[in-house]
Amino acid sequence: MPDQEHVEECQEQIEKLKGRKVIDCSFKAYDNNCWRFYIVTDKDKLVMTFCPDWACPVVEHHGPHHEEAPGE
């Protein structure tokens, strides 16, 4: 069962997409069976990380000047 606080945090981050124009999106898979979904908007970027063991994805919100990590 997902931790309700984590679910609310994910929802709060996802809601930052409202009213923004999606410019690009992509997926990247990792060797540990996890994957990331990148959503680039006209104002910022959202990164969702999913792993099979996790009850809820981790959602990261990055401002417009966020630098990509090497290999992303």
C-alpha positions, 0 to 999 in steps of 0.5 A: 500500500502506498504511503499517503504522504508520498502519493500526495507529494507525487500529485503535487509535483504532477499538478505543476504540469497544468497550464504548461505546454509540453515540448518534449518527453522521453523514457530511459531504462536502467539495468536495475529494472527502473526507468525514468520519464522526462517531461520538458515543458515551456517553463521547466522539467518534470522527471518521474522515476519508476522501479518495480519495488516502489509503491509510487514513483518518485517525481522530481521538478526541476526549474528552467535552468536545471542541468542534465546529469551525464548520460541523460 
